[in-house]
Amino acid sequence: MHPSNETPKWLSLFITAFGTQGLIALAWWAGAFHAQRIRELQATYPILQITGSAGVGKSTLVANLWKLAGSEGENRNADSCSMGALLAFLVRAINRPVVVEESYRGDEYFDWNVLRQCYDGAVLPVRVSGTDETVNTFTFQGALAFVGGETEVLNRRIVNIHLVRQPRTDGHRSAVDALHDLQITEMAQFVDAVRMNREQVVYRLGHVAAYTESLQEEHEQRLPTDTARNHAQLRALLDLLADLFPIPADALHQAHCEVCDMAWQHVPGKTDFAVFKVEPSSTN
């Protein structure tokens, strides 16, 4: 679908700066702009959680994802945003991401059980601040991401991208700096292409069932169906990115393998570490 075989400058820099896990985050980000349609077709869209130690690059990754969405960033911080204010913001999020920076003050500030319902777009209550009165209900139509924490969260609603500290090369530092220097308008190609190609999104979602079955077979039927579907959706969205933009074949292949390993982390009672070899996906 892309007019040339040359990887766009912004995408080449993004892959250099954030690697395989960045590409997977970008796939989820693309799906966020079709979140409600995905739920209409497949019932759920996974909650993203980006974890990793302090200084590993979580905030830098998310800041660049926002630039690709044509925004300077609209994170909600759990330390300064009440549950009521967050729910009011979620009402307005239709086919777009909502990013919550997790609190380190404890869980008493947010009703995390309510937020988990964003997975399947369930009806959520909006309450008057300081009371138990429910004044309205709404169906969440966006996509929810949490950023923060140093340990992975394994939950059937979550796909977790866990960033680990890597040696920083000159190429990596140069790519991060170059992305910072790019104007939002120079990166708008991403969100424009994602929004314009709804039919291709639906087409790629048609491959989720096959990816789900493949993941369950690779994990010897030990992977819960919801978890398999979450990661199958990521694989389908990686293929969507390859439809829209020329992505180096090795980068795409590594991303598919990484998603399989992400799924493996959710296998109950696993006792060893697996490295998955994935056949190159078709972009036809």
C-alpha positions, 0 to 999 in steps of 0.5 A, a space after each residue: 500500500 505504501 508508494 515507495 520502498 523507503 522507510 520514512 525518516 520518522 519511522 527509521 529514527 523511531 525503530 533505531 531509538 526504541 527498537 523491537 519493543 518500540 515497534 510493538 508499542 507503535 502497533 498498539 498505538 495504531 490500534 488505539 485509533 480504531 479501538 471501538 471498531 476492534 471491540 465491535 468485531 472482537 469484543 476486546 482491545 488490550 490495555 497496554 502497560 509499559 514498565 521498566 526501571 527509572 530512567 529506562 526510557 518509558 517517558 521518552 517512548 510515550 512522548 514520541 508516540 504522542 507526537 506521532 498522534 499529532 499531540 504534545 502529550 496528554 498523559 494523566 498522572 495518578 498523583 494529581 488526577 482524581 478518579 472522577 476527573 479521569 473518568 470524565 476524561 475517558 468519556 471524551 476519548 473516542 478511538 484514541 489512546 488515554 495514558 495514565 502515569 501510575 501512582 507510587 502513593 498506593 492504590 487508594 486514589 484510583 478504583 483500578 477494578 473500574 479501569 480494568 473494564 476498559 478492556 472490553 468497553 464495559 459501561 463505567 459509572 461516573 460519580 459526583 466527587 465525594 459521594 457514592 451517587 452514580 450520575 451517569 454511565 458511559 461506554 469507554 470507546 478509547 484505548 487505555 495505557 498505563 506507564 510506570 512501575 518496575 515490574 511486569 503486570 500479568 493480567 488477562 486484560 494487559 499486554 505488557 511491554 517491559 523495557 530493560 536498560 540497554 547500552 546506549 550507542 551513538 546511533 541510539 542517542 542520535 536517533 532520540 535527538 533527531 526525533 526530538 527535533 522533528 516537528 509534529 507536522 513531520 510525524 503526522 504521516 503516521 496518524 493520518 495513514 492509520 485513520 484513513 485505512 480503516 478497511 485495511 485495519 478490518 482486513 488485518 483483524 481478520 487474521 487475529 483468529 489464526 494468530 490466536 490459534 497459532 499462539 495457543 499451539 505454540 504454548 501447548 494450549 496453556 495460554 488463556 484464550 483472552 491472553 492469546 487474543 490480546 497478543 494476536 491482535 498485536 501481531 495483526 497490528 504489526 502487519 498493519 504497520 507493514 502494510 502502511 509503511 515500509 518496515 525492515 523485514 528483520 525488525 518486523 520479524 523480531 517484533 513478532 517473535 517478541 510478542 510471542 515471548 510476551 505471551 509466554 510470560 502469561 502462561 500459568 506455571 511456566 518453569 522455563 524461558 522460551 525463545 520463539 521462532 516465527 515464520 515471516 508474516 505475509 503482508 498480502 
